[in-house]
């Protein structure tokens, strides 16, 4: 009788990697503990940038972060978030819950982690990749309109576009394709397009302008970000933050923004429209633990935590502990950080720069004007025509988000009057006359901001009731991932 021998496999071998490196990332979605929000808990082996990836996933799904406690010391990462959906309800959609668990890391092999945004989460097929172009430079009235007109003259179809303007700087990411074939731009023609757009950006640059300012006005192909977010962990909004940081939008073109140190409200002059706002960023050092403690107090809004975490991460700081809270229209954030070299901030100039960069990151999404949403049948030159009408009516584009789906184009603009006056809503009639059949929706951002949150002495007292992370660290910090108690 012939014996047949088979290799022996130790049953513990399959879990060897987990026993060596720790358990896989555990993501728990809890809808039972609290009545008015969903609790998201994450336990994982820590790595640089993991907090940003988690916040990015929650932000991409349009979730509102109400509270959050983060601890990532000693190589372990523990997060607890209180979240709601964009309608203010608990997160109950099972597909959304599954996506959050998979995207954060519960099943990384089965899904491209953080590479697919909420835009293509429900899509099954995508068109050929358009070409992405990045533009940065000094902003001026009508510049976005000039860029749109130049692309139309160059026979480029704008598939998608995103632009931010802050402190007289502009950052823009545009996806373009060939007008006739709707295919990616070939290399030779792309070079000519970049040269032409560079000329547009530098049209008003004086010869005496220093070399550094000239370098900030550039156009280049964006190889690091692809359409629909595939093939990269850097989404468009993070790239816009990076571009604005590269052109130093944290430096005011006229006079530097005052930087409070004691957490007091400041007066910000934004395009000659003065309004008292609660915006405070202060930094202190905790010598005992070797941390720099960054405290932020400001009016609450969506995507605020993404903006601040993104900025700290891109400035090469590691967040070890954090606590965020939002109440009564205000947000309170506290971060315990060190530089990637392992040291806390040691100089006042370094603290000053971090404060200004965080203030700029918070202000980039703030618009003292109106939000205009336009939906129309897509065609080549549509964006150029729309921005031309806006420019002719004396309106400056502060932010823009352009997207196309099939035969329809959705254009969202955040606008302000160039002269600083109130916007005359008669321009909507002019827009409809010029564009023909077009759906228009207008929201006054200034009035919305003023009515929802008003700075009063009583609201300022809320700061003292905010429980800092320093206090939490002195108490039972290990309860973060188990028995989370609402404050």
Number of C-alpha atoms within 10 A of each C-alpha: 3 4 5 5 6 6 5 6 8 7 8 9 10 10 11 11 12 11 12 8 9 13 13 16 20 17 23 17 17 16 15 10 13 14 8 14 22 23 23 22 22 22 20 21 17 18 12 14 16 17 25 21 21 19 20 27 24 23 19 19 18 17 22 23 26 19 20 21 22 25 26 22 12 9 11 14 21 22 22 22 25 24 23 20 18 13 10 12 14 20 21 14 9 9 11 14 17 14 19 23 21 21 25 25 23 21 18 15 9 10 15 16 22 25 18 20 21 19 11 13 14 9 8 6 7 9 10 11 17 22 23 23 20 23 24 26 26 24 19 16 16 19 19 27 21 18 21 25 20 18 22 19 11 16 17 23 25 28 22 22 22 20 22 25 24 26 20 17 24 27 27 25 26 23 24 23 22 17 18 10 9 17 16 19 19 11 10 8 11 16 14 12 21 18 14 16 22 19 15 16 25 15 10 10 14 9 8 6 9 10 9 9 13 16 12 21 23 20 23 18 18 16 11 12 21 19 20 21 18 17 15 17 18 17 21 19 17 17 20 21 20 17 23 27 20 14 20 16 25 25 19 15 13 8 8 10 17 11 18 16 14 12 17 14 17 16 13 17 12 15 15 10 11 11 14 13 17 24 22 22 24 20 23 16 17 14 9 6 9 15 22 22 23 20 23 23 22 20 22 20 17 15 19 21 23 24 23 20 23 24 23 21 19 16 15 14 22 23 27 20 22 22 24 24 22 19 14 12 15 21 23 22 23 23 26 27 25 21 17 14 9 12 13 21 21 10 8 10 10 10 17 16 14 21 24 21 22 21 20 25 25 23 18 19 19 17 20 23 25 22 20 18 18 17 17 18 15 19 14 16 19 20 23 20 18 17 24 19 18 21 20 11 19 18 24 25 25 26 24 20 18 20 17 18 11 8 9 13 20 17 21 20 22 25 23 24 21 18 12 15 11 13 18 11 11 9 16 17 11 13 20 13 11 13 15 9 11 13 13 16 11 15 13 16 18 16 12 12 16 12 8 10 16 16 16 11 8 8 15 14 10 13 15 8 8 17 15 19 22 16 10 14 12 8 10 9 14 13 10 20 19 9 9 17 9 8 8
